Amino acid sequence: MKTIRSKAFTADRAWGSLAIASMNGVTVKLHWTDQPYKWHVNDGEEVFAVMDGEVCMHFKQNGHECTERLQAGDIFYADIGTEHVAHPQGAARVLVIEKEGSV
């Protein structure tokens, strides 16, 4: 058992993470960031849950770039093949659930 206070978590670099669990090939990590990630496509599904801060999630749908503004408590689901990139608006903490070994 462990309790994680997500608002207290920081990392020494953008997208630094704290591994929380690995369950049947799925990882759960808490990330701290103040910088965008990079455009990418995962080889599995991915769930982003904003724990603290605000994140603009950019994704491509039917050849068009779309953006969702996510606040603490919001969840974004990226299906297999969804090209996306997260842009935090200041410091943010994001819980990411994805296939083990995903980008």
Secondary structure, 3 states (H helix, E strand, C coil): CCCCCHHHCCCCCCCEEEEEEEECCEEEEEEEECCCCCCECCCCCEEEEEEECEEEEEEEECCEEEEEEEECCCEEEECCCCCEEEEECCCEEEEEEEECCCC
